[in-house]
């Protein structure tokens, strides 16, 4: 038994009063005529010298009345019956979803989020179930329902605080849609069927920034009996300016100097509009060179083109003048120009405007993403072996002598590419040494007026840049001549494109680690309009990129959390040096590097070569302007309007439970009834005793 007001039990000490009164000798109530008492002194009642109580039954009744009254005012109740009462409300099932994305690094947001979590954990009722998840790009359980139920109710807030003490906001983007969907599904799937089905609630603690992703909620059906309470945290100072690189390989390599393009965005609630931008180093504070002043009004963006300094080792651009530094660095690795060497086997003279070499040289300008140094060579002239091995790519438009074909075979098998586009059908016979078998029989096709490309495989790397319907139209290129050959006789051949007659136009033949690409029609005007079309240059660039083979930088910049594709040509193990200075070893054949968790410059080493790439904060994280709750409601989320219900603390919850149990049991009423009954008995007994004749022994004279 417990008491709601246990201090009233002190009133039970009043039972001492009847005992004292019963020990006091009472004055006689019988009057006997006597002579004058004028000369006798009065004698007050006195306590007897011996411990002798009289009228024990009356004394017991009077003590019982006082004890019952004290017990009633203490308002007793039974806890066990309270928990077993089926009318008590079912426990709630709550999942706290805490935002740990990059934007939560601003000012006071994370300490405020910790305070909100502590408030909700203290406010949870003892019978409630609670779990804590963190989320950014992915959702992670921090405290599960099992952890919560397995802990003592008094130790649960400390358990949550201890887990949160090891957590901080990272650099990932905010995938709020995935987090909300996963939390809702977990609340339903992990429910215990043996427990009463109480209310289910997701409490979101986030800055609710504008860049949070919500797209997936469009196709998500919120379960019934599940609501979403948003407890937002807000920065003390509004506004944020950000700095992000703009991918533009063409602008990155100008004819005279490498430049980078950056975008500066200022949030609509900003109070500043003047900033400084300049190059900096990660190992030194401040700018490495003189910075530029830039003015960006609130809610607007500015794009700048800055030259890459050649006289100072810098690795990022820095924005100063903003109160939020988490997105004020843009790490940049200027793309280096790749110079590849190619050998061209043909007999035409350089500069002849009707021959393939003329158009081939003009397809690769001296400045650009790729630089291709094409060296023309007659197939029948002697060739220095070092010149053959120094080239990464080979073009041939004539028949190849057997010795040259055999040497080209070794180079192709080692990983290089030969593009064979003969102007005569009999030149295909020289492919025998290259194919390690009989050469395919070819003949001139009969073309009435012109042929068109009838089918193209846009999934092939050659044609992948044209997969977009805006660029996939090859129907305007006329082919005046082409050669017919049976591609079934070519081992492992893949027909990339066919003419409308069904004859193969472009064929890829893998050979070892390299490949032979066959063109059955030339690109020069005598054979086709290909060299004069807008498809020619991007087609050759795509082939050169696909045939590069070396450890070329696959990307200059990715966002935090995005995997970095690694070159497939690397056969040895790779070592990745992270921005923190640590290294990660990858086994041979690793397709991509996924541990891009922090922004900075990463360096990959393999096969004696190295390249760097930059990792930056996702631009969406810089859109810190808070979005309204209506944006969640627009996707069907059952957002609770108004503040989140304030729940009592554990000690308050115990007090409320006691009040509820005492109010339901009302034992005090039965105690008062018992006290009244005892008082009636005592009155009756006292009256009966008062009317009883007094014995002579009771009336001493």
C-alpha positions in Angstrom: 0.0 0.0 0.0 1.2 3.5 -0.8 0.0 6.9 0.4 -0.7 10.0 -1.6 -0.2 12.3 1.5 1.9 10.3 3.9 2.5 13.2 6.2 -1.0 12.9 7.5 0.1 9.6 9.1 1.7 11.8 11.7 -1.7 12.5 12.9 -1.9 9.0 14.2 0.3 10.1 17.1 -2.9 11.8 18.5 -3.9 8.3 19.9 -1.7 9.3 22.8 -4.3 11.8 23.9 -7.1 9.3 24.8 -4.5 7.2 26.7 -3.5 10.3 28.7 -7.1 11.2 29.4 -7.8 7.7 30.5 -4.9 7.9 33.0 -6.2 11.1 34.6 -8.3 10.4 37.7 -11.7 11.8 37.1 -13.6 13.7 39.7 -16.6 11.9 41.2 -19.9 12.5 39.8 -21.9 11.3 42.9 -22.7 14.1 45.3 -23.2 13.2 49.0 -24.5 15.7 51.4 -21.8 16.7 53.7 -21.1 19.3 56.3 -19.6 22.6 55.4 -16.6 22.4 53.1 -15.7 25.9 53.6 -12.6 25.1 55.5 -11.4 22.3 53.2 -9.0 23.1 50.2 -10.1 22.0 46.7 -8.2 19.0 45.2 -7.9 18.9 41.2 -7.9 15.6 39.3 -4.5 14.0 39.3 -2.7 11.3 37.4 -2.6 8.1 39.2 0.8 7.0 40.4 0.2 3.6 38.9 -0.2 2.7 35.1 -3.7 1.6 35.4 -6.1 2.2 32.5 -9.8 2.1 32.9 -12.5 1.5 30.2 -10.1 -0.2 27.8 -12.8 -0.8 25.2 -13.7 2.9 25.0 -10.0 3.7 24.8 -9.5 1.3 22.0 -12.4 2.7 20.1 -11.3 6.3 20.5 -7.7 5.3 19.4 -9.2 3.5 16.4 -11.2 6.6 15.3 -8.0 8.7 15.4 -6.0 6.1 13.5 -8.7 5.7 10.8 -8.9 9.5 10.3 -5.2 9.8 10.0 -5.1 6.9 7.6 -7.9 8.4 5.5 -6.3 11.8 5.2 -3.1 10.1 4.1 -5.2 8.8 1.1 -3.8 5.3 0.6 -3.9 3.3 -2.6 -2.6 0.0 -4.1 0.0 0.2 -6.9 -0.6 -3.3 -8.1 -4.2 -2.8 -8.8 -3.4 0.4 -10.7 -1.2 -1.3 -13.3 -3.6 -4.2 -13.7 -6.5 -1.8 -14.3 -7.7 -2.4 -17.9 -9.0 1.1 -18.0 -5.6 2.7 -17.8 -4.4 4.2 -21.2 -2.1 2.0 -23.3 1.5 3.0 -23.5 2.8 5.1 -26.4 5.4 4.0 -28.9 7.6 6.9 -29.9 10.6 7.1 -32.3 12.8 10.2 -32.0 14.3 11.1 -35.4 17.4 13.3 -34.9 18.9 15.2 -37.8 22.7 14.8 -38.1 23.2 16.3 -41.6 25.8 18.9 -42.5 23.4 21.8 -42.0 23.1 20.8 -38.3 26.6 22.0 -37.8 25.4 25.6 -37.6 25.8 27.5 -34.4 23.5 26.2 -31.6 21.5 23.7 -33.6 23.2 20.5 -32.3 23.2 21.5 -28.6 19.5 22.5 -28.9 18.7 19.2 -30.6 20.4 17.4 -27.6 18.2 19.3 -25.2 15.1 18.4 -27.2 16.0 14.7 -27.0 16.7 15.0 -23.3 13.3 16.6 -22.8 11.4 14.0 -24.7 13.2 11.1 -23.0 12.5 12.5 -19.5 8.9 13.2 -20.5 8.2 9.6 -21.6 5.9 7.7 -19.3 7.4 4.6 -17.6 5.3 2.3 -19.6 6.0 4.1 -22.9 8.4 2.6 -25.5 10.9 5.0 -27.0 13.7 4.7 -29.6 16.2 7.2 -30.9 17.5 7.3 -34.5 19.8 9.6 -36.3 19.7 10.3 -40.0 21.4 12.2 -42.7 22.0 10.4 -46.0 21.1 7.2 -44.1 19.1 6.3 -41.0 20.9 4.7 -38.0 19.4 3.3 -34.8 21.1 4.9 -31.8 18.8 3.5 -29.0 16.4 0.7 -30.0 13.1 -0.2 -28.3 14.9 -3.2 -26.9 17.6 -1.0 -25.3 14.9 1.2 -23.8 12.8 -1.6 -22.4 15.8 -3.4 -21.0 16.9 -0.3 -19.0 15.6 0.8 -15.6 13.1 3.6 -16.0 15.3 5.9 -14.0 18.4 5.1 -16.1 16.8 5.6 -19.5 17.6 9.3 -20.0 21.2 8.6 -19.0 21.4 5.8 -21.6 20.2 8.1 -24.4 22.5 10.9 -23.4 25.5 8.5 -23.3 24.7 7.3 -26.8 24.2 10.9 -28.1 27.5 12.0 -26.5 29.3 9.9 -29.2 27.4 11.4 -32.0 27.8 14.7 -33.9 26.5 16.1 -37.2 28.5 14.9 -40.2 28.9 16.2 -43.7 26.2 14.2 -45.5 23.1 15.5 -47.2 19.6 15.3 -45.7 17.5 12.5 -47.1 14.5 13.3 -44.9 12.1 11.3 -47.1 14.0 8.1 -46.6 14.3 8.7 -42.8 10.6 9.3 -42.3 9.6 6.3 -44.4 12.0 4.0 -42.6 10.9 5.3 -39.1 7.2 4.8 -40.0 7.8 1.3 -41.3 9.9 0.4 -38.2 7.2 1.6 -35.8 4.7 -0.8 -37.4 6.9 -3.8 -38.1 8.6 -3.9 -34.7 5.4 -3.7 -32.7 4.9 -6.4 -30.0 1.5 -8.0 -30.6 1.3 -8.9 -26.9 1.4 -5.3 -25.8 -1.6 -2.9 -26.0 -1.7 -1.0 -29.2 -1.1 2.6 -28.0 -0.5 5.7 -30.0 2.5 5.6 -32.4 4.4 8.7 -33.1 7.5 9.9 -34.9 9.0 13.1 -33.3 11.3 14.8 -35.8 14.1 17.0 -34.4 15.6 18.9 -37.3 16.4 22.3 -38.7 14.0 21.4 -41.5 16.2 23.2 -44.0 14.9 23.9 -47.5 17.4 21.5 -49.1 16.2 18.4 -47.3 15.0 15.8 -49.8 11.3 14.9 -49.8 10.8 13.3 -53.2 10.3 9.8 -52.0 7.3 10.8 -49.9 5.3 11.2 -53.0 5.0 7.5 -53.4 4.8 6.6 -49.7 1.5 5.8 -48.0 1.6 6.8 -44.3 0.2 4.1 -42.0 -2.9 4.8 -40.1 -2.8 5.6 -36.4 0.7 7.1 -36.8 1.3 10.8 -36.5 4.4 13.0 -37.1 5.3 15.7 -34.6 7.9 18.2 -35.7 10.1 19.8 -33.0 12.3 22.1 -35.1 15.5 23.8 -34.0 16.4 27.2 -35.3 19.7 29.1 -35.4 20.1 32.1 -33.3 21.4 34.1 -36.3 19.6 33.6 -39.6 21.3 33.5 -43.0 24.0 31.5 -44.7 26.2 32.1 -47.7 27.7 29.1 -49.5 30.4 28.4 -52.1 30.3 25.5 -54.5 32.2 24.6 -57.7 30.3 24.5 -61.0 31.4 21.5 -63.1 32.5 22.8 -66.5 35.4 21.0 -68.1 35.4 23.3 -71.1 35.9 26.4 -68.9 38.4 24.6 -66.7 40.9 24.4 -69.5 41.2 27.6 -71.4 43.8 28.2 -74.1 46.1 30.1 -71.8 45.4 29.2 -68.2 43.3 26.8 -66.1 40.3 28.4 -64.5 37.5 27.2 -62.3 33.9 28.3 -62.1 32.2 28.7 -58.7 28.8 29.7 -57.5 28.1 31.8 -54.4 24.6 31.7 -53.0 23.2 33.8 -50.2 20.1 32.6 -48.4 16.9 34.7 -48.4 17.1 35.4 -44.6 20.7 36.6 -44.7 21.7 39.9 -43.1 25.0 40.2 -44.9 25.7 40.6 -48.6 29.4 41.4 -48.9 32.0 38.6 -48.9 35.6 37.8 -49.9 36.6 34.9 -52.1 40.1 33.6 -52.7 42.3 30.6 -52.9 43.6 28.9 -49.7 45.4 25.9 -48.3 44.1 23.3 -46.0 47.1 23.4 -43.7 47.0 27.2 -43.3 44.3 29.6 -42.1 43.1 32.5 -44.2 43.7 33.2 -47.9 46.9 32.2 -49.7 46.6 35.1 -52.1 44.7 38.3 -52.4 41.0 37.7 -52.1 38.3 39.3 -54.3 35.3 41.2 -52.9 31.9 40.0 -54.1 28.5 41.3 -53.3 25.6 38.8 -53.3 22.2 40.2 -52.1 20.0 37.9 -50.0 18.2 35.2 -52.0 20.5 35.5 -55.0 23.5 33.8 -56.5 26.7 34.9 -58.3 28.9 32.9 -60.5 32.6 33.7 -60.8 35.4 32.4 -63.0 38.7 32.4 -61.1 42.1 31.5 -62.5 44.0 28.7 -60.9 47.3 30.0 -59.4 50.4 28.4 -60.8 52.8 30.0 -58.3 51.2 28.8 -55.0 50.1 25.3 -53.8 46.4 25.8 -53.1 43.7 23.2 -52.9 40.4 25.0 -52.2 38.5 28.3 -52.5 37.5 30.0 -49.3 34.5 32.3 -48.6 34.8 34.7 -45.7 32.3 37.2 -44.3 29.7 34.6 -43.5 28.7 33.5 -40.0 28.2 29.8 -41.0 31.6 28.3 -42.0 30.5 24.7 -42.7 30.0 25.2 -46.4 32.4 28.1 -47.1 35.1 25.9 -48.6 35.1 24.5 -52.2 37.8 21.9 -52.8 38.9 21.9 -56.3 41.3 19.8 -58.3 41.9 21.6 -61.6 41.5 19.0 -64.4 44.8 18.4 -66.1 45.0 18.2 -69.9 45.6 14.7 -71.1 48.0 14.4 -74.0 47.7 11.1 -75.7 49.9 9.9 -78.6 48.3 8.3 -81.7 49.9 6.7 -84.8 48.1 7.1 -88.1 48.9 4.5 -90.8 48.0 5.9 -94.2 49.6 7.1 -97.5 47.9 10.4 -98.0 49.8 13.6 -97.6 49.3 15.9 -94.6 46.8 18.6 -95.3 44.9 17.0 -98.1 41.4 18.1 -97.4 39.6 15.1 -98.9 41.4 12.4 -96.9 40.7 10.9 -93.5 43.8 12.3 -91.8 42.8 15.9 -92.5 39.5 15.6 -90.6 41.1 13.5 -87.9 43.6 16.2 -87.0 40.9 18.8 -86.8 38.8 16.7 -84.5 41.2 17.2 -81.6 42.1 20.9 -81.0 45.3 21.7 -79.2 43.4 22.8 -76.0 40.6 20.8 -74.6 39.7 18.0 -72.2 41.8 15.6 -74.4 44.9 16.4 -76.5 45.7 13.9 -79.2 49.1 14.1 -80.9 48.6 12.3 -84.2 51.8 11.1 -86.0 51.2 10.0 -89.6 53.2 7.1 -90.9 53.2 5.1 -94.1 52.5 1.5 -93.4 55.3 0.3 -95.7 58.0 2.5 -94.1 60.2 1.2 -91.3 58.9 2.1 -87.9 60.9 2.6 -84.7 59.5 0.1 -82.1 59.7 2.8 -79.4 57.3 5.0 -81.4 54.8 2.1 -81.6 54.9 1.4 -77.9 54.7 5.2 -77.0 51.4 5.5 -78.8 48.1 4.8 -76.9 45.9 4.7 -80.0 46.3 3.6 -83.6 44.4 4.6 -86.7 44.7 2.7 -90.0 43.0 3.5 -93.3 45.1 1.1 -95.5 46.1 -2.5 -95.5 48.7 -3.3 -92.9 51.9 -5.3 -93.7 52.0 -8.6 -91.9 55.0 -7.6 -89.7 53.3 -4.4 -88.7 50.0 -6.2 -88.1 51.8 -8.7 -85.8 53.4 -5.9 -83.8 50.1 -4.1 -83.5 48.5 -7.3 -82.3 50.9 -7.3 -79.3 50.1 -3.7 -78.5 46.3 -4.3 -78.7 46.4 -7.3 -76.5 48.3 -5.2 -73.9 45.4 -2.8 -73.7 45.5 -0.4 -76.6 43.0 0.3 -79.4 43.2 0.2 -83.1 40.6 2.0 -85.2 40.6 0.4 -88.7 38.7 2.3 -91.3 40.0 1.1 -94.7 39.0 2.9 -97.9 39.2 -0.3 -99.9 37.5 -3.7 -99.2 40.7 -5.8 -99.8 42.4 -4.0 -96.9 40.4 -6.2 -94.4 42.5 -9.1 -95.5 45.5 -7.7 -93.6 43.6 -8.2 -90.3 44.5 -11.9 -90.1 47.6 -11.6 -87.8 45.6 -9.2 -85.6 42.7 -11.6 -85.2 44.9 -14.8 -84.9 42.8 -16.4 -87.6 41.5 -15.9 -91.1 40.7 -12.4 -92.1 37.0 -11.6 -92.8 36.1 -11.5 -96.4 34.9 -8.1 -97.4 33.5 -6.6 -100.6 32.2 -3.3 -101.7 28.6 -2.9 -101.0 26.2 -1.9 -103.8 24.6 1.4 -102.7 22.0 2.9 -105.0 22.2 6.5 -103.7 23.3 6.5 -100.1 23.0 4.3 -97.0 21.8 5.4 -93.6 22.5 4.1 -90.1 19.5 1.9 -89.3 20.2 0.7 -85.8 22.6 1.9 -83.1 23.4 0.4 -79.7 23.3 3.5 -77.4 24.2 1.3 -74.4 27.7 0.9 -75.8 30.3 3.3 -74.4 31.0 4.7 -77.9 27.4 5.9 -78.2 26.5 6.5 -74.6 26.9 10.3 -74.9 24.2 10.1 -77.6 21.7 8.1 -75.6 19.6 11.3 -74.8 16.9 11.5 -77.5 18.0 15.1 -78.2 21.3 13.8 -79.6 20.5 10.3 -80.9 19.4 11.3 -84.4 22.0 9.9 -86.9 19.5 9.7 -89.8 20.9 12.8 -91.6 24.3 11.3 -92.2 24.6 9.8 -95.7 27.1 7.1 -96.5 28.0 6.9 -100.1 30.2 3.8 -99.9 30.7 1.0 -97.4 32.2 -2.5 -97.3 30.2 -5.6 -96.6 31.6 -8.3 -94.3 30.2 -11.1 -92.2 30.5 -10.1 -88.5 29.7 -13.7 -87.5 33.2 -14.6 -88.6 34.8 -12.2 -86.1 35.4 -13.7 -82.7 33.7 -11.8 -79.9 32.5 -9.1 -82.3 29.9 -6.6 -81.1 28.1 -4.6 -83.8 27.7 -1.1 -82.4 25.8 0.2 -85.5 24.3 -1.2 -88.7 23.2 0.3 -91.9 19.6 0.3 -92.9 20.5 -2.6 -95.2 21.5 -4.7 -92.2 25.3 -4.6 -93.0 27.5 -3.8 -90.0 28.8 -0.2 -89.9 30.9 -0.1 -86.7 32.2 -3.2 -85.0 34.1 -3.7 -81.8 36.4 -6.7 -81.6 37.9 -7.3 -78.1 41.5 -8.5 -78.2 43.0 -9.3 -74.8 42.8 -6.0 -72.8 42.5 -3.9 -75.9 40.1 -3.8 -78.8 39.9 -3.4 -82.6 37.2 -1.0 -83.9 36.2 -1.6 -87.5 34.6 1.1 -89.7 33.2 -0.4 -92.9 32.9 3.2 -94.2 35.3 6.0 -94.0 34.5 9.4 -92.5 36.1 11.4 -95.3 33.7 13.0 -98.0 34.4 10.3 -100.6 32.8 7.7 -98.4 30.3 9.6 -96.2 29.2 12.8 -94.5 30.3 11.6 -91.1 33.3 14.0 -90.8 31.1 16.9 -91.8 28.3 16.1 -89.3 28.1 17.3 -85.7 28.4 13.7 -84.5 31.9 13.2 -85.7 33.9 15.0 -83.0 31.9 13.7 -80.0 32.0 10.2 -81.5 35.8 10.3 -81.8 36.1 11.8 -78.3 33.9 9.1 -76.9 36.1 6.5 -78.6 39.3 8.1 -77.3 37.9 8.3 -73.8 36.9 4.7 -73.9 40.3 3.7 -75.3 42.4 5.9 -73.0 43.5 3.0 -70.8 45.8 5.0 -68.5 45.0 6.0 -64.9 43.1 9.0 -66.0 41.2 11.0 -63.5 37.6 9.6 -63.6 36.1 12.7 -61.9 37.4 15.9 -60.5 34.7 16.4 -57.9 32.0 14.5 -56.1 29.8 15.3 -53.2 30.1 13.8 -49.7 28.9 10.2 -49.7 28.9 9.7 -53.4 31.1 6.7 -54.6 34.1 7.5 -56.8 34.4 5.2 -59.8 37.9 3.8 -60.2 39.6 3.1 -63.5 39.0 -0.4 -64.6 42.4 -0.7 -66.1 44.1 -0.7 -62.7 45.2 -4.3 -61.9 47.3 -3.7 -58.8 46.1 -2.7 -55.3 45.1 0.9 -54.7 46.0 3.2 -51.9 43.7 6.1 -51.1 45.0 8.9 -48.9 42.1 10.7 -47.0 42.0 14.4 -46.1 42.7 13.5 -42.5 46.0 12.1 -43.4 45.1 8.4 -43.0 45.4 5.8 -45.9 43.0 3.1 -47.0 44.2 0.1 -49.0 41.9 -1.4 -51.6 42.2 -4.8 -53.2 42.9 -5.1 -57.0 39.8 -4.8 -59.1 37.9 -2.5 -56.8 35.4 -0.8 -58.9 34.7 2.3 -56.7 35.8 4.0 -53.6 32.9 4.7 -51.2 34.4 6.2 -48.1 34.0 9.8 -49.1 32.6 10.9 -45.7 34.4 14.2 -45.3 35.1 17.1 -47.7 38.6 17.6 -48.9 41.2 16.3 -51.3 41.6 12.6 -51.8 44.6 11.0 -53.5 44.6 7.6 -55.2 47.8 5.8 -56.1 48.0 2.7 -58.3 50.3 1.2 -60.9 52.9 3.9 -60.2 50.5 6.7 -61.1 48.3 8.9 -58.9 45.4 11.3 -59.3 43.5 13.5 -56.9 39.8 14.2 -56.6 37.8 16.7 -54.5 34.9 15.9 -52.3 32.5 18.8 -51.4 29.4 19.3 -49.3 26.2 18.7 -51.3 24.9 22.0 -52.6 21.4 21.2 -51.2 22.8 21.4 -47.6 23.6 25.1 -48.1 19.9 25.8 -48.7 19.4 26.5 -45.0 16.2 28.6 -45.3 13.6 26.8 -43.2 10.8 25.2 -45.1 7.2 25.3 -43.7 5.5 22.3 -42.3 3.0 22.5 -45.2 5.7 21.1 -47.4 5.5 17.8 -45.4 1.7 17.9 -45.3 1.7 18.3 -49.1 3.3 14.8 -49.3 0.6 13.3 -47.0 2.6 13.3 -43.8 0.2 13.5 -40.8 1.9 16.4 -39.2 0.6 17.4 -35.8 -0.3 21.0 -35.6 0.7 23.0 -32.6 3.5 22.3 -30.1 4.5 18.8 -29.2 2.6 17.6 -26.1 4.6 18.2 -23.0 4.7 15.0 -21.0 5.5 14.9 -17.3 8.9 14.0 -15.9 9.3 10.5 -14.5 8.8 11.7 -10.9 5.8 13.7 -12.1 4.6 10.7 -14.0 4.7 8.6 -10.9 2.8 11.3 -9.0 0.2 11.4 -11.7 -0.1 7.7 -11.7 -0.5 7.7 -7.9 -3.2 10.4 -8.2 -4.9 8.4 -10.8 -4.8 5.2 -8.8 -5.9 6.9 -5.6 -8.7 8.7 -7.4 -9.9 5.5 -8.9 -9.7 3.4 -5.7 -10.9 6.1 -3.1 -10.0 4.0 -0.1 -10.3 7.1 2.1 -14.0 7.0 1.8 -14.1 3.5 3.4 -11.7 4.6 6.1 -14.0 7.5 7.0 -17.0 5.2 7.1 -15.1 2.9 9.4 -14.1 5.9 11.6 -17.8 7.0 11.8 -18.8 3.5 12.7 -16.2 3.3 15.4 -17.3 6.7 16.7 -20.9 5.6 16.9 -20.0 2.5 18.8 -17.9 4.5 21.1 -20.7 7.0 21.7 -23.2 4.2 22.4 -20.8 2.4 24.7 -19.9 5.7 26.5 -23.6 6.4 27.0 -24.3 3.0 28.3 -21.5 3.2 30.7 -22.7 6.6 31.9 -26.2 5.3 32.7 -24.9 2.2 34.5 -25.4 2.3 38.4 -22.2 3.2 40.2 -20.9 0.6 42.6 -20.0 1.7 46.1 -16.4 0.9 45.4 -16.5 3.6 42.6 -17.7 6.3 45.1 -15.3 6.5 47.8 -16.2 8.9 50.5 
